[in-house]
Amino acid sequence: MSRLLWLGLALLLAVLVPGLLGGGELWPRLQAFDPLLLATLLGMIALCWIINAARLRLLLGQHGSQLGRLRALGVVMATEFAICTTPGGSGGPVTLMALLARERIAASRSGAVFAMDQLNDLLFFFCAMLAIAGYALFHSLGRSQESLLLGSTALLCLSLSACVLMLRYRRRVMRCNGRLLRRLGMSSQRQRRWARKLLRFIGALMATLRLPKGLLVLVFALTCVHWGLRYSVLYLVLQGLGVELAWIPSFLVQMLSLSAGQFSLMPGGAGAAELTSATLLSPLVGSSTAAAAILIWRAITYYFYLLAGGPVFVYLLARPLLQRWRRQAH
C-alpha cells in the first residue's frame, strides 16, 4: 500500500511540474498536437520493445531458444514496468530474473544478461557523447548546450570507468565484499553462499562477453537503434509543437533529465525528470512550449510504459502468484 502511495505521489509531482510551468497556455498547446504524430510516437515505443525483446533473446545465447518471441516481448514490457515503478529502477533485474526463472534460466544467467544490457546502453551513450563532441568542434554550440555536453560526458565517463574497473579487478572487489560482510556480522555460511552466487554471476557475465563477436555487434547495433528511436521522441514532439530545436540539445536534455530522475530514487524518476527537463528546456524554447513538450514526452516514454506494461506484469508475474496462494488457501 505504501508503495502505491509513493508511486501516486511521484505521478502527481510529474504532472504538477509541467502544469505549473505551462499555466493557462498548456491545454491549448496540447489540444493542437497532431494525433497522427502522437500515434507514430507510440508506435516507436512499441518498436523499442520489440527490439529489446530481440536483444534479450540474443544475449541469452543458447538459452534464447527457450524464450519465444512473444514471451520475450512480455518479459521486456513487464521488466520495464517494474523499472518505472520502483526507486532507481531497482525492480527491473528482480522482475527479469523471476520471469526467466520460469523458463528454467538460472538467476546468475539472467542477472548477467541484465548487466550486459546495461553495459551496452552505457557504451552507446559514451559513443554518442564522443560523436556530439566531434560535432561541437566544427559547429558552434550555445553555452548552455556546452554545459550539458560536459556534464553528460563526465557522468558517462565515471559510470563506464566504474564498470570496467569492477570487471578488471573483480577478485579484489570480491575480497573487499567479503571483508565488508564480516564487519557487518554475517555468518561464515551466509558469506560462502553469497560468494558462490557472486562467482556464478561473474562466470555467467564472462560467458556472455565471450559470445560470438558478430552476435555482440548485432546486439550493440540494436541498442543504437533502440536509443536512437527513444531519444528522438522529444525532438519530434517539439517539431509537432512548431519549434525548431536541433536533435543534439534535445538528446542532452533527455539524457540529463533521466539521469537526474534515476539519482532521485523516485519511481521512474517522476518529478525529478520533469523538473530537470523544465530547467534545461525552458531557456531554449520558452516556458509554455517546454511544459507541453515535457508532458507529451513523459506521457509517451513513462505513462505509456505504465499503462501498457502494467497488465502484462500482472499477467506474467502477479497472476501465477495469486493462483498459488488460492491453491494453498484451499
C-alpha positions as CSV (number, residue, x, y, z in Angstrom):
1,M,0.0,0.0,0.0
2,S,2.8,2.4,0.9
3,R,4.5,1.6,-2.4
4,L,1.3,2.6,-4.3
5,L,1.0,5.8,-2.4
6,W,4.7,6.6,-3.2
7,L,4.0,5.9,-6.9
8,G,0.9,8.1,-6.7
9,L,2.9,11.0,-5.2
10,A,5.5,10.6,-7.9
11,L,2.9,10.7,-10.6
12,L,1.3,13.8,-9.0
13,L,4.7,15.6,-9.0
14,A,5.3,14.6,-12.6
15,V,2.1,16.2,-13.7
16,L,2.3,19.2,-11.4
17,V,5.7,20.4,-12.7
18,P,4.7,21.0,-16.3
19,G,1.2,22.1,-15.2
20,L,2.7,25.0,-13.1
21,L,5.2,25.8,-15.8
22,G,2.7,26.0,-18.7
23,G,-0.1,27.8,-16.9
24,G,-3.1,28.6,-18.9
25,E,-1.3,28.1,-22.2
26,L,-0.7,24.4,-21.6
27,W,-4.1,23.0,-22.5
28,P,-4.4,24.8,-25.9
29,R,-0.9,23.6,-26.9
30,L,-1.8,20.0,-26.0
31,Q,-5.1,20.2,-27.9
32,A,-3.3,21.4,-31.0
33,F,-0.9,18.5,-31.1
34,D,-1.3,16.2,-34.2
35,P,-3.0,12.9,-33.1
36,L,-1.3,11.1,-36.1
37,L,2.2,12.2,-34.8
38,L,1.2,11.0,-31.3
39,A,0.2,7.6,-32.7
40,T,3.5,7.4,-34.6
41,L,5.5,8.2,-31.4
42,L,3.6,5.4,-29.5
43,G,4.4,3.1,-32.4
44,M,8.1,4.0,-32.0
45,I,8.0,2.9,-28.3
46,A,6.3,-0.4,-29.3
47,L,9.1,-0.9,-31.8
48,C,11.6,-0.3,-29.0
49,W,10.0,-3.1,-27.0
50,I,10.3,-5.5,-30.0
51,I,14.0,-4.5,-30.4
52,N,14.7,-5.1,-26.7
53,A,13.0,-8.5,-26.9
54,A,15.3,-9.4,-29.7
55,R,18.3,-8.2,-27.7
56,L,17.2,-10.3,-24.8
57,R,17.0,-13.5,-26.8
58,L,20.4,-12.8,-28.5
59,L,22.1,-12.2,-25.1
60,L,20.7,-15.4,-23.7
61,G,22.6,-17.3,-26.3
62,Q,21.7,-21.0,-26.4
63,H,19.0,-20.3,-23.7
64,G,17.3,-17.8,-26.1
65,S,15.5,-20.7,-27.9
66,Q,13.7,-21.4,-24.6
67,L,12.1,-18.0,-24.8
68,G,9.6,-17.4,-27.7
69,R,9.4,-14.1,-29.4
70,L,6.0,-13.2,-27.8
71,R,7.1,-14.3,-24.4
72,A,10.3,-12.3,-24.7
73,L,8.3,-9.2,-25.6
74,G,6.1,-9.8,-22.5
75,V,9.2,-10.2,-20.3
76,V,10.6,-6.9,-21.6
77,M,7.4,-5.0,-21.1
78,A,6.9,-6.4,-17.6
79,T,10.6,-5.6,-16.7
80,E,10.3,-2.0,-17.9
81,F,7.1,-1.6,-16.0
82,A,8.9,-2.7,-12.8
83,I,11.8,-0.3,-13.6
84,C,9.2,2.6,-14.0
85,T,7.5,1.8,-10.7
86,T,10.4,1.2,-8.3
87,P,13.0,3.6,-6.9
88,G,16.1,3.8,-9.2
89,G,14.6,1.1,-11.4
90,S,15.6,-1.5,-8.7
91,G,12.7,-3.8,-9.5
92,G,13.8,-4.3,-13.1
93,P,16.5,-7.0,-12.5
94,V,14.4,-8.8,-9.9
95,T,11.5,-9.0,-12.3
96,L,13.6,-10.2,-15.1
97,M,15.2,-12.9,-13.0
98,A,11.8,-14.0,-11.7
99,L,10.3,-14.3,-15.1
100,L,13.3,-16.0,-16.7
101,A,13.4,-18.5,-13.8
102,R,10.1,-19.8,-15.0
103,E,11.8,-20.6,-18.3
104,R,14.4,-22.6,-16.3
105,I,17.1,-20.0,-16.8
106,A,19.3,-19.6,-13.8
107,A,19.3,-16.3,-11.9
108,S,23.1,-15.9,-12.5
109,R,22.5,-16.1,-16.2
110,S,19.6,-13.7,-16.3
111,G,21.4,-11.3,-14.0
112,A,24.4,-11.4,-16.3
113,V,22.1,-10.6,-19.3
114,F,20.7,-7.6,-17.5
115,A,24.2,-6.4,-16.6
116,M,25.4,-6.9,-20.2
117,D,22.3,-5.0,-21.4
118,Q,23.2,-2.1,-19.2
119,L,26.8,-2.1,-20.4
120,N,25.6,-1.9,-24.0
121,D,23.5,1.1,-23.0
122,L,26.5,2.8,-21.4
123,L,28.7,2.1,-24.4
124,F,26.0,3.6,-26.7
125,F,25.8,6.8,-24.7
126,F,29.6,7.1,-24.4
127,C,29.9,6.8,-28.3
128,A,27.1,9.3,-28.7
129,M,28.9,11.8,-26.4
130,L,32.1,11.3,-28.5
131,A,30.1,11.9,-31.7
132,I,28.5,15.0,-30.3
133,A,31.8,16.3,-29.0
134,G,33.2,15.8,-32.5
135,Y,30.2,17.8,-33.9
136,A,30.9,20.6,-31.4
137,L,34.4,21.0,-32.8
138,F,33.1,22.1,-36.2
139,H,29.8,23.7,-35.1
140,S,29.0,26.4,-32.6
141,L,27.0,25.3,-29.6
142,G,25.4,27.6,-27.1
143,R,26.9,28.0,-23.7
144,S,24.1,26.1,-22.1
145,Q,24.4,23.2,-24.6
146,E,28.2,23.1,-24.0
147,S,27.5,22.8,-20.2
148,L,25.0,19.9,-21.0
149,L,27.6,18.2,-23.1
150,L,30.4,18.5,-20.4
151,G,28.1,17.3,-17.6
152,S,26.8,14.3,-19.6
153,T,30.3,13.3,-20.7
154,A,31.7,13.5,-17.2
155,L,28.8,11.4,-15.9
156,L,29.2,8.7,-18.5
157,C,33.0,8.5,-18.2
158,L,32.6,7.9,-14.4
159,S,29.9,5.2,-14.9
160,L,31.8,3.4,-17.7
161,S,35.1,3.6,-15.8
162,A,33.5,2.1,-12.7
163,C,32.1,-0.8,-14.7
164,V,35.4,-1.5,-16.4
165,L,37.3,-1.3,-13.1
166,M,34.9,-3.7,-11.4
167,L,35.3,-6.2,-14.2
168,R,39.1,-5.8,-14.3
169,Y,39.6,-6.1,-10.6
170,R,36.7,-8.4,-9.8
171,R,38.8,-10.6,-7.4
172,R,39.8,-7.6,-5.3
173,V,36.1,-6.5,-5.3
174,M,35.1,-9.9,-4.0
175,R,37.7,-9.8,-1.3
176,C,36.6,-6.3,-0.2
177,N,33.0,-7.5,-0.3
178,G,33.9,-10.5,2.0
179,R,35.6,-8.2,4.5
180,L,32.6,-5.9,4.5
181,L,30.2,-8.7,5.1
182,R,32.4,-9.9,8.0
183,R,32.3,-6.5,9.6
184,L,28.6,-6.4,9.2
185,G,28.5,-9.6,11.3
186,M,27.3,-12.0,8.6
187,S,27.9,-15.7,9.4
188,S,30.5,-17.7,7.5
189,Q,27.9,-19.9,6.0
190,R,26.0,-17.0,4.5
191,Q,29.2,-15.4,3.3
192,R,30.1,-18.5,1.4
193,R,26.6,-18.7,-0.1
194,W,26.8,-15.1,-1.3
195,A,30.3,-15.7,-2.6
196,R,29.1,-18.7,-4.6
197,K,26.2,-16.6,-6.1
198,L,28.6,-13.8,-7.0
199,L,31.0,-16.3,-8.6
200,R,28.2,-17.8,-10.7
201,F,27.1,-14.3,-11.7
202,I,30.7,-13.4,-12.8
203,G,31.0,-16.6,-14.6
204,A,27.8,-16.1,-16.5
205,L,28.8,-12.5,-17.3
206,M,32.1,-13.6,-18.7
207,A,30.4,-16.3,-20.7
208,T,28.0,-13.6,-22.2
209,L,31.0,-11.5,-23.1
210,R,32.5,-14.5,-24.9
211,L,29.5,-14.8,-27.2
212,P,30.4,-14.6,-31.0
213,K,31.7,-11.2,-31.9
214,G,29.1,-10.9,-34.7
215,L,26.3,-11.5,-32.3
216,L,27.6,-8.9,-29.8
217,V,27.9,-6.4,-32.7
218,L,24.3,-7.1,-33.7
219,V,23.2,-6.6,-30.1
220,F,25.0,-3.2,-30.0
221,A,23.5,-2.2,-33.3
222,L,20.0,-3.0,-31.9
223,T,21.0,-1.0,-28.8
224,C,21.8,2.0,-31.1
225,V,18.5,1.7,-33.0
226,H,16.6,1.4,-29.7
227,W,18.1,4.5,-28.1
228,G,18.0,6.4,-31.4
229,L,14.3,5.9,-31.5
230,R,13.7,6.6,-27.8
231,Y,15.7,9.8,-27.8
232,S,14.1,11.1,-30.9
233,V,10.8,11.4,-29.2
234,L,11.3,14.8,-27.6
235,Y,12.8,16.1,-30.8
236,L,9.7,15.0,-32.8
237,V,7.4,16.3,-30.0
238,L,9.0,19.8,-30.3
239,Q,8.6,19.6,-34.1
240,G,5.0,18.8,-33.6
241,L,4.6,21.9,-31.4
242,G,6.1,24.0,-34.1
243,V,9.5,24.5,-32.6
244,E,12.8,24.1,-34.5
245,L,15.3,22.7,-32.0
246,A,18.3,20.6,-33.1
247,W,18.4,16.9,-32.2
248,I,21.6,17.2,-30.2
249,P,20.3,19.6,-27.5
250,S,17.1,17.6,-27.2
251,F,19.2,14.4,-26.7
252,L,21.2,16.1,-24.0
253,V,18.1,17.4,-22.2
254,Q,16.6,13.9,-22.1
255,M,19.8,12.3,-21.0
256,L,20.5,14.6,-18.1
257,S,16.8,14.7,-17.1
258,L,16.5,10.9,-16.9
259,S,19.9,10.6,-15.1
260,A,18.6,13.1,-12.5
261,G,15.5,11.0,-12.2
262,Q,17.5,7.9,-11.5
263,F,19.5,9.6,-8.8
264,S,16.4,11.0,-7.2
265,L,15.3,7.4,-6.4
266,M,11.7,8.3,-7.3
267,P,9.7,5.7,-9.2
268,G,10.6,6.2,-12.9
269,G,12.4,9.4,-11.9
270,A,8.9,11.1,-11.7
271,G,9.1,14.7,-10.6
272,A,12.9,15.0,-10.8
273,A,13.0,14.3,-14.6
274,E,10.2,16.8,-15.2
275,L,11.9,19.5,-13.1
276,T,15.3,19.0,-14.6
277,S,14.0,19.0,-18.2
278,A,11.9,22.1,-17.4
279,T,15.0,23.9,-16.1
280,L,17.1,22.9,-19.2
281,L,14.4,23.2,-21.9
282,S,12.6,26.4,-20.9
283,P,15.6,28.8,-21.9
284,L,15.7,27.1,-25.3
285,V,12.0,27.0,-26.3
286,G,10.0,29.1,-23.8
287,S,8.0,28.0,-20.8
288,S,4.7,27.1,-22.3
289,T,6.2,25.1,-25.2
290,A,8.6,23.3,-22.7
291,A,5.7,22.4,-20.4
292,A,3.6,20.9,-23.3
293,A,6.7,19.1,-24.7
294,I,7.6,17.6,-21.3
295,L,4.1,16.4,-20.7
296,I,3.7,14.7,-24.1
297,W,7.3,13.3,-23.9
298,R,6.7,11.8,-20.5
299,A,3.3,10.5,-21.5
300,I,4.9,8.5,-24.3
301,T,8.1,7.4,-22.5
302,Y,6.8,6.9,-19.0
303,Y,2.9,6.8,-18.6
304,F,2.6,4.6,-21.7
305,Y,5.1,2.2,-20.1
306,L,2.8,2.0,-17.1
307,L,-0.4,1.6,-19.0
308,A,0.8,-1.0,-21.4
309,G,3.3,-2.8,-19.2
310,G,1.0,-3.0,-16.1
311,P,-1.4,-5.6,-17.4
312,V,1.5,-7.6,-18.8
313,F,3.3,-7.5,-15.5
314,V,0.1,-8.7,-13.7
315,Y,-0.5,-11.5,-16.2
316,L,3.1,-12.8,-16.2
317,L,4.1,-12.3,-12.6
318,A,1.2,-11.5,-10.2
319,R,-1.4,-13.9,-11.7
320,P,0.6,-17.1,-11.1
321,L,1.3,-15.9,-7.5
322,L,-2.4,-15.3,-6.9
323,Q,-3.2,-18.7,-8.3
324,R,-0.6,-20.3,-6.0
325,W,-2.0,-18.5,-2.9
326,R,-5.5,-19.7,-3.8
327,R,-4.4,-23.3,-4.1
328,Q,-2.6,-23.1,-0.7
329,A,-5.7,-21.5,0.9
330,H,-7.9,-24.4,-0.3
